[in-house]
């Protein structure tokens, strides 16, 4: 999702059909993705995880995503992001 948006846990609960969804702790993020909070790339995760891409990202010609470190980013367009992540486009923000 874009930096000006906030994830809606209620929307995620409905999408995933789960009652208990919460934000992952920094430790859980590191275990699942291999990346530290602030630098979590949308690709190259340690474990296979389901990817949701917020539909509001379509408004940008270019997206700048974290590249595995808090001080490193890469530029990508929306369609390519969807393609390389195999992500599902969803409305997941408040």
PESUL-V282449 format. One record per residue. N is the residue number from 1. SS is DSSP state (H for helix, E for strand, - for the rest). PHI is phi in whole degrees, 0 to 359 (none if undefined). Layout:
n=N ss=SS phi=PHI
n=N ss=SS phi=PHI
This chain:
n=1 ss=- phi=none
n=2 ss=- phi=286
n=3 ss=- phi=295
n=4 ss=- phi=267
n=5 ss=- phi=243
n=6 ss=- phi=232
n=7 ss=E phi=293
n=8 ss=- phi=263
n=9 ss=H phi=295
n=10 ss=H phi=295
n=11 ss=H phi=294
n=12 ss=H phi=296
n=13 ss=H phi=301
n=14 ss=H phi=292
n=15 ss=H phi=298
n=16 ss=H phi=273
n=17 ss=- phi=54
n=18 ss=- phi=236
n=19 ss=- phi=274
n=20 ss=- phi=243
n=21 ss=- phi=236
n=22 ss=- phi=218
n=23 ss=- phi=290
n=24 ss=- phi=287
n=25 ss=- phi=285
n=26 ss=H phi=305
n=27 ss=H phi=296
n=28 ss=H phi=296
n=29 ss=H phi=298
n=30 ss=H phi=297
n=31 ss=H phi=296
n=32 ss=H phi=284
n=33 ss=H phi=258
n=34 ss=- phi=88
n=35 ss=- phi=247
n=36 ss=- phi=272
n=37 ss=- phi=311
n=38 ss=- phi=99
n=39 ss=- phi=222
n=40 ss=- phi=288
n=41 ss=- phi=284
n=42 ss=- phi=284
n=43 ss=- phi=226
n=44 ss=- phi=75
n=45 ss=- phi=287
n=46 ss=- phi=298
n=47 ss=- phi=241
n=48 ss=- phi=287
n=49 ss=- phi=228
n=50 ss=- phi=285
n=51 ss=- phi=249
n=52 ss=E phi=249
n=53 ss=E phi=246
n=54 ss=E phi=294
n=55 ss=H phi=296
n=56 ss=H phi=291
n=57 ss=H phi=291
n=58 ss=H phi=298
n=59 ss=H phi=286
n=60 ss=- phi=259
n=61 ss=- phi=291
n=62 ss=- phi=228
n=63 ss=E phi=243
n=64 ss=E phi=247
n=65 ss=E phi=253
n=66 ss=E phi=299
n=67 ss=E phi=238
n=68 ss=E phi=100
n=69 ss=E phi=210
n=70 ss=- phi=301
n=71 ss=- phi=253
n=72 ss=E phi=230
n=73 ss=E phi=226
n=74 ss=E phi=224
n=75 ss=E phi=263
n=76 ss=E phi=206
n=77 ss=- phi=267
n=78 ss=H phi=303
n=79 ss=H phi=299
n=80 ss=H phi=292
n=81 ss=H phi=300
n=82 ss=H phi=299
n=83 ss=H phi=296
n=84 ss=H phi=285
n=85 ss=H phi=268
n=86 ss=- phi=57
n=87 ss=- phi=280
n=88 ss=E phi=262
n=89 ss=E phi=280
n=90 ss=E phi=218
n=91 ss=- phi=270
n=92 ss=- phi=241
n=93 ss=E phi=247
n=94 ss=- phi=281
